[in-house]
Amino acid sequence: MTPYTGDRNEKLDLIALNKKTNEIFFGEAKWSNKPMGMNIYENFKRKSQRVEWGKQNRKEYFALFSKSGFTPEMKKTAKKGGHILVSQR
């Protein structure tokens, strides 16, 4: 079984694993002059679901890194989902 079943041209910026606790951490970074919105988040989540490692019963964590902040909708979604947002702003 391959750990990632996505297109070879797609990438995830950061993946960290804890094999003992079956936890996985995904990170996505964008260096853009526009605030990060839901389109980036939805694509990021889609790509993360293609990672097969520990798929059954794993605990997932998500962090988004943005040069220019986040849209209000993205902030609301992150708060609801317990996701980490990191920005220069």
C-alpha positions as CSV (number, residue, x, y, z in Angstrom):
1,M,0.0,0.0,0.0
2,T,1.3,3.5,-0.9
3,P,1.1,6.2,1.8
4,Y,-0.4,8.7,-0.6
5,T,-2.9,7.9,-3.4
6,G,-3.0,11.4,-4.9
7,D,-1.7,12.7,-8.2
8,R,2.1,12.9,-8.2
9,N,1.8,16.6,-9.1
10,E,-0.1,17.3,-5.9
11,K,1.8,17.9,-2.7
12,L,1.2,18.4,0.9
13,D,3.5,21.0,2.5
14,L,3.9,19.2,5.9
15,I,3.0,15.8,7.3
16,A,4.1,14.7,10.8
17,L,3.2,11.3,12.3
18,N,3.0,9.8,15.7
19,K,2.9,6.1,15.2
20,K,2.4,5.3,18.9
21,T,-0.8,7.3,19.2
22,N,-2.0,7.0,15.5
23,E,-2.0,10.8,15.2
24,I,-1.2,12.8,12.0
25,F,-0.5,16.5,11.5
26,F,-1.0,18.2,8.2
27,G,0.2,21.7,7.3
28,E,-0.4,23.9,4.3
29,A,1.5,27.2,3.6
30,K,0.7,29.9,1.1
31,W,2.8,33.0,0.4
32,S,0.2,35.2,-1.3
33,N,-0.9,38.8,-1.0
34,K,-4.5,37.7,-0.6
35,P,-5.9,36.2,2.6
36,M,-6.3,32.4,2.6
37,G,-9.9,31.4,1.9
38,M,-12.0,28.3,1.9
39,N,-10.9,27.2,-1.6
40,I,-7.4,26.6,-0.3
41,Y,-8.7,24.8,2.8
42,E,-11.1,22.5,0.9
43,N,-8.3,21.5,-1.5
44,F,-5.9,20.9,1.4
45,K,-8.5,18.7,3.3
46,R,-9.1,16.7,0.1
47,K,-5.4,16.1,-0.4
48,S,-5.0,15.1,3.3
49,Q,-7.7,12.4,2.9
50,R,-5.6,10.7,0.2
51,V,-2.9,9.9,2.7
52,E,-3.5,6.3,3.6
53,W,-1.3,6.1,6.7
54,G,-3.2,5.2,9.8
55,K,-6.5,5.9,8.0
56,Q,-8.6,3.8,10.4
57,N,-9.1,5.6,13.7
58,R,-6.4,8.1,13.3
59,K,-6.6,11.5,15.0
60,E,-6.0,14.4,12.5
61,Y,-4.7,17.9,13.2
62,F,-4.6,20.7,10.6
63,A,-2.6,23.9,10.5
64,L,-2.6,26.6,7.8
65,F,0.1,29.2,7.4
66,S,-0.6,32.4,5.4
67,K,1.5,35.5,4.7
68,S,-1.6,37.6,4.4
69,G,-4.0,36.3,6.9
70,F,-7.3,34.5,6.5
71,T,-10.8,35.3,5.3
72,P,-13.5,35.6,7.9
73,E,-15.2,32.4,6.7
74,M,-11.8,30.6,7.0
75,K,-11.3,31.9,10.6
76,K,-14.8,30.7,11.5
77,T,-14.2,27.2,10.0
78,A,-10.9,26.9,11.7
79,K,-12.3,27.8,15.1
80,K,-15.2,25.3,14.7
81,G,-12.8,22.5,13.6
82,G,-10.1,23.3,16.1
83,H,-7.6,24.0,13.3
84,I,-4.5,26.1,13.8
85,L,-4.1,29.3,11.8
86,V,-0.7,31.1,11.6
87,S,-0.1,34.4,9.9
88,Q,2.1,37.4,9.8
89,R,-0.9,39.6,10.3
